Amino acid sequence: MFNALYFRTFITLVETGSFTQTARRLEMTQPGVSQHVRKLEQYLEKPLLERHGRSFTLTEAGRRAYDYALKLFADHEQFRHSLDADSLFSGECRLASPGSVGLVLYPFLLGQQQMFPGLTVSYSFAFNHEIVQDVLAGRFDLGIVTETSRQPDLKVMPWHREPLCLVVPADFAGSGLAELMGIGFINYFDGLNHASALLRSNFPQEFRSMSHFRKQGFTNEVGMVLDAVARGLGFTVVSRLVLETSPWQRQVKELDLPVAVHETLHLITRAGSELPARYVRLLEDFREQRRQVLSGFGEPPATL
């Protein structure tokens, strides 16, 4: 019969190298320690120790049993901490976001996991509608989306704003709407909405519709859209998160515009549920980090 107490005794025995010290540490009798080891050997149907008088060495089965026991109790501790919704630095984090957010948020969360090994991160890059369905199905505790949802079973809360950037090839010499129409637009999921919002705010007299711009291509992966811009194939409008993390940021440039337009990120959870404290801490720490980064670009703190 499986008994975790036998494994605990065996771990202590291996670490101390002594039946006497094991008994003292566990407040047992020495015959009790020997009995636990015999019971474990009977359960595993393998000898775990080669006894040499008062000393011993591990058999191959003993070494494997020791490694397994260490993992067993480590998993147990991780599971126990994951049940504590008030723990700030341990537990599993299951969340999903579009790539535009995840390109920065996921590395931030991995850094937190390195600092706090009690944390584990399960992260999915997905489109808004997929995130909504995954949160509703319980596959993720938290979703971050770029548009609101009217699902009655979801709680939606605005969380953070990121500026939109008008990005052109590095050698682009224009500054007006006519020149932008001349090189055409590179689209992606949400691209038309972002471009419409930014251009309408900054060219209110000239801009009519994105349908007037020549379509120069589309990609469903926002992280790749600046590759096309860097090749001189057109312009696009992306969140600053995308521009900051792009490997092509030196081959493109952002046009300065007088009116700032932001993309609002929303948190979605299942209605009636409360986010554990670890999520609240991580989200606030990330948002504070972004505020500091954006202030370096001369952006005022984004408030909601």
C-alpha positions as CSV (number, residue, x, y, z in Angstrom):
1,M,0.0,0.0,0.0
2,F,1.3,3.5,-0.9
3,N,2.3,5.5,2.1
4,A,3.9,8.9,1.6
5,L,5.3,8.7,5.2
6,Y,7.5,5.8,4.2
7,F,9.0,8.0,1.4
8,R,9.5,10.8,3.9
9,T,11.4,8.5,6.2
10,F,13.5,7.2,3.3
11,I,14.5,10.7,2.2
12,T,15.6,11.6,5.7
13,L,17.6,8.4,6.0
14,V,19.4,9.0,2.7
15,E,20.2,12.6,3.7
16,T,21.5,11.8,7.2
17,G,23.1,8.5,6.3
18,S,22.2,7.1,9.7
19,F,19.2,5.2,11.1
20,T,20.0,6.8,14.5
21,Q,20.0,10.4,13.2
22,T,16.9,9.7,11.2
23,A,15.0,8.4,14.2
24,R,16.1,11.5,16.2
25,R,15.2,14.0,13.5
26,L,11.8,12.4,12.9
27,E,11.2,11.7,16.6
28,M,10.8,8.0,16.0
29,T,12.4,4.9,17.3
30,Q,15.2,3.3,15.3
31,P,13.2,0.1,14.8
32,G,10.4,2.3,13.5
33,V,12.7,3.8,10.8
34,S,13.8,0.2,9.9
35,Q,10.2,-0.8,9.6
36,H,9.3,2.1,7.3
37,V,12.2,1.2,5.0
38,R,11.1,-2.5,5.0
39,K,7.5,-1.6,4.2
40,L,8.7,0.7,1.3
41,E,10.9,-2.1,0.0
42,Q,7.9,-4.5,0.2
43,Y,5.7,-2.0,-1.6
44,L,8.2,-1.4,-4.4
45,E,9.3,-5.1,-4.5
46,K,12.9,-4.0,-4.7
47,P,15.7,-3.8,-2.1
48,L,16.6,-0.1,-1.6
49,L,19.7,-0.5,0.6
50,E,22.8,-2.6,0.7
51,R,23.6,-2.8,4.4
52,H,27.2,-2.9,5.6
53,G,27.0,-3.3,9.3
54,R,25.8,0.1,10.6
55,S,26.3,1.8,7.3
56,F,24.6,1.3,4.0
57,T,24.7,2.3,0.3
58,L,21.8,2.7,-2.1
59,T,20.9,0.2,-4.7
60,E,20.0,1.3,-8.2
61,A,16.3,1.0,-7.1
62,G,17.2,3.0,-4.0
63,R,18.7,5.9,-6.0
64,R,15.6,6.0,-8.2
65,A,13.3,5.8,-5.3
66,Y,15.1,8.7,-3.6
67,D,14.9,10.9,-6.8
68,Y,11.2,10.0,-7.1
69,A,10.5,10.8,-3.5
70,L,12.2,14.3,-3.8
71,K,10.0,15.0,-6.8
72,L,6.9,13.7,-5.1
73,F,7.3,16.0,-2.2
74,A,8.3,19.0,-4.3
75,D,5.1,18.5,-6.4
76,H,3.1,18.2,-3.2
77,E,4.4,21.5,-1.9
78,Q,3.8,23.2,-5.2
79,F,0.2,21.9,-5.2
80,R,-0.4,22.9,-1.6
81,H,0.8,26.5,-2.3
82,S,-1.3,26.6,-5.5
83,L,-4.4,26.2,-3.4
84,D,-3.6,29.3,-1.4
85,A,-5.3,32.1,-3.2
86,D,-3.7,34.6,-0.9
87,S,-0.1,33.6,-1.8
88,L,1.6,36.4,-3.8
89,F,4.6,34.4,-4.9
90,S,3.4,30.8,-5.6
91,G,0.8,29.0,-7.5
92,E,0.0,28.4,-11.2
93,C,-0.9,31.3,-13.5
94,R,-3.0,30.3,-16.5
95,L,-3.6,33.1,-18.9
96,A,-4.0,34.0,-22.5
97,S,-3.5,37.2,-24.6
98,P,-3.0,38.3,-28.2
99,G,0.6,38.3,-29.4
100,S,0.8,42.1,-29.2
101,V,0.6,41.9,-25.4
102,G,2.3,38.5,-24.9
103,L,5.5,39.6,-26.6
104,V,6.2,41.6,-23.5
105,L,4.0,40.1,-20.8
106,Y,5.2,36.5,-21.2
107,P,8.9,37.3,-20.8
108,F,8.0,39.4,-17.8
109,L,6.1,36.5,-16.2
110,L,9.0,34.1,-16.9
111,G,11.3,36.6,-15.1
112,Q,9.0,36.5,-12.1
113,Q,9.0,32.7,-12.2
114,Q,12.8,32.7,-12.1
115,M,12.7,35.0,-9.0
116,F,9.9,33.0,-7.3
117,P,10.2,29.3,-8.1
118,G,6.9,28.6,-6.5
119,L,5.2,30.2,-9.5
120,T,4.4,28.4,-12.7
121,V,3.2,30.0,-15.9
122,S,0.9,28.5,-18.6
123,Y,0.6,31.1,-21.3
124,S,-1.3,31.0,-24.6
125,F,-1.0,33.4,-27.5
126,A,-4.5,33.6,-29.1
127,F,-7.0,35.9,-30.8
128,N,-9.7,37.7,-28.8
129,H,-12.5,35.3,-29.6
130,E,-10.4,32.3,-28.8
131,I,-9.4,33.8,-25.5
132,V,-13.1,34.4,-24.6
133,Q,-14.0,30.8,-25.3
134,D,-11.0,29.4,-23.4
135,V,-11.8,31.5,-20.3
136,L,-15.5,30.5,-20.4
137,A,-14.4,26.8,-20.7
138,G,-12.1,27.2,-17.7
139,R,-8.9,26.4,-19.6
140,F,-7.5,29.8,-18.4
141,D,-8.2,31.8,-15.3
142,L,-7.5,35.1,-17.0
143,G,-7.7,36.5,-20.5
144,I,-6.3,39.8,-21.8
145,V,-8.1,41.1,-24.8
146,T,-8.1,44.2,-27.0
147,E,-11.8,44.5,-27.2
148,T,-14.7,44.2,-24.8
149,S,-17.0,41.2,-24.7
150,R,-20.8,41.1,-24.0
151,Q,-20.8,37.5,-22.7
152,P,-23.0,37.5,-19.6
153,D,-20.8,34.8,-18.0
154,L,-17.7,37.0,-18.2
155,K,-16.5,39.8,-16.1
156,V,-14.7,42.4,-18.2
157,M,-12.5,45.2,-16.8
158,P,-10.4,47.8,-18.5
159,W,-6.8,47.4,-17.3
160,H,-4.1,49.2,-19.2
161,R,-3.5,51.4,-22.2
162,E,-0.7,51.3,-24.8
163,P,-0.1,54.0,-27.4
164,L,-0.6,53.2,-31.1
165,C,2.4,53.9,-33.3
166,L,2.3,54.8,-37.0
167,V,5.3,52.8,-38.4
168,V,6.8,53.4,-41.8
169,P,10.0,52.2,-43.6
170,A,13.2,53.8,-42.3
171,D,13.7,55.7,-45.6
172,F,10.2,57.0,-45.8
173,A,10.4,60.8,-46.3
174,G,6.7,61.8,-46.2
175,S,4.6,63.0,-43.3
176,G,1.1,63.4,-44.7
177,L,-1.8,61.2,-45.6
178,A,-1.2,61.4,-49.3
179,E,2.3,60.0,-48.9
180,L,1.0,57.2,-46.7
181,M,-1.6,56.4,-49.3
182,G,1.2,56.2,-51.9
183,I,3.0,53.4,-50.2
184,G,0.0,51.4,-49.0
185,F,-1.0,49.6,-45.9
186,I,0.1,46.3,-44.3
187,N,-2.8,44.8,-42.4
188,Y,-3.0,42.2,-39.6
189,F,-5.7,41.2,-37.1
190,D,-7.0,44.5,-35.6
191,G,-4.8,46.5,-38.0
192,L,-7.6,48.2,-39.8
193,N,-9.3,49.3,-36.6
194,H,-6.0,50.6,-35.1
195,A,-5.1,52.5,-38.3
196,S,-8.6,54.0,-38.6
197,A,-8.6,55.3,-35.1
198,L,-5.1,56.8,-35.3
199,L,-5.4,58.4,-38.7
200,R,-8.9,59.7,-38.1
201,S,-7.7,61.5,-35.0
202,N,-4.6,63.0,-36.6
203,F,-6.0,63.8,-40.1
204,P,-9.6,64.7,-39.3
205,Q,-10.1,66.8,-42.5
206,E,-8.5,64.4,-44.9
207,F,-9.1,60.8,-43.7
208,R,-12.3,59.1,-44.8
209,S,-11.8,55.3,-44.7
210,M,-9.0,52.7,-44.8
211,S,-10.7,51.4,-48.0
212,H,-9.0,54.3,-49.8
213,F,-5.5,52.9,-49.1
214,R,-3.9,50.3,-51.3
215,K,-3.7,46.9,-49.6
216,Q,-0.1,45.7,-49.6
217,G,-0.6,42.5,-47.7
218,F,-1.9,40.8,-44.5
219,T,-0.4,38.5,-41.8
220,N,-2.3,37.0,-38.9
221,E,0.9,37.2,-36.8
222,V,1.3,40.7,-35.5
223,G,4.9,40.1,-34.5
224,M,5.8,39.7,-38.2
225,V,4.0,42.7,-39.7
226,L,7.0,45.0,-39.3
227,D,9.0,42.7,-41.5
228,A,6.9,43.8,-44.5
229,V,7.3,47.5,-43.4
230,A,11.1,47.1,-43.0
231,R,11.2,45.9,-46.7
232,G,9.5,49.1,-47.8
233,L,6.2,47.4,-48.8
234,G,3.9,49.8,-46.9
235,F,3.1,51.2,-43.5
236,T,1.1,49.9,-40.5
237,V,-0.2,50.9,-37.1
238,V,0.7,48.8,-34.1
239,S,0.8,48.9,-30.3
240,R,4.1,50.2,-28.9
241,L,4.5,46.8,-27.3
242,V,4.9,45.4,-30.8
243,L,7.4,48.1,-32.0
244,E,9.5,47.7,-28.9
245,T,10.0,44.0,-29.3
246,S,10.3,43.8,-33.0
247,P,13.6,42.6,-34.5
248,W,13.0,45.0,-37.4
249,Q,12.7,48.2,-35.2
250,R,16.0,49.5,-36.6
251,Q,14.7,49.1,-40.2
252,V,11.6,51.1,-39.5
253,K,10.6,54.4,-37.8
254,E,7.7,55.8,-36.0
255,L,6.1,59.0,-37.4
256,D,5.5,61.7,-34.8
257,L,1.8,62.6,-34.7
258,P,0.2,65.4,-32.7
259,V,-2.7,63.4,-31.2
260,A,-2.0,60.3,-29.1
261,V,-4.4,57.3,-29.5
262,H,-4.3,54.3,-27.3
263,E,-5.3,50.7,-27.4
264,T,-7.1,49.7,-24.2
265,L,-6.4,46.2,-22.9
266,H,-9.2,44.5,-20.9
267,L,-9.1,41.7,-18.4
268,I,-11.7,39.0,-18.6
269,T,-12.5,36.4,-16.0
270,R,-15.5,34.2,-15.4
271,A,-18.3,36.0,-13.7
272,G,-18.4,35.4,-10.0
273,S,-14.8,34.4,-9.7
274,E,-12.0,36.3,-7.9
275,L,-8.5,36.4,-9.2
276,P,-6.0,35.0,-6.7
277,A,-3.6,37.5,-5.1
278,R,-0.7,36.3,-7.3
279,Y,-2.4,37.5,-10.4
280,V,-3.3,40.9,-8.9
281,R,0.4,41.4,-7.9
282,L,1.8,40.3,-11.3
283,L,-0.6,42.5,-13.3
284,E,0.1,45.6,-11.2
285,D,3.8,45.0,-11.3
286,F,3.7,44.7,-15.1
287,R,1.6,47.8,-15.5
288,E,4.0,49.8,-13.3
289,Q,6.9,48.6,-15.4
290,R,5.1,49.7,-18.5
291,R,4.3,53.1,-17.0
292,Q,8.0,53.6,-16.4
293,V,8.9,52.5,-20.0
294,L,6.3,54.8,-21.5
295,S,7.4,57.8,-19.5
296,G,10.8,57.4,-21.2
297,F,9.0,58.0,-24.5
298,G,7.4,61.1,-23.1
299,E,4.1,59.4,-22.7
300,P,1.9,60.5,-19.8
301,P,1.0,57.7,-17.4
302,A,-1.9,55.7,-18.8
303,T,-4.8,55.8,-16.5
304,L,-8.2,54.1,-16.7
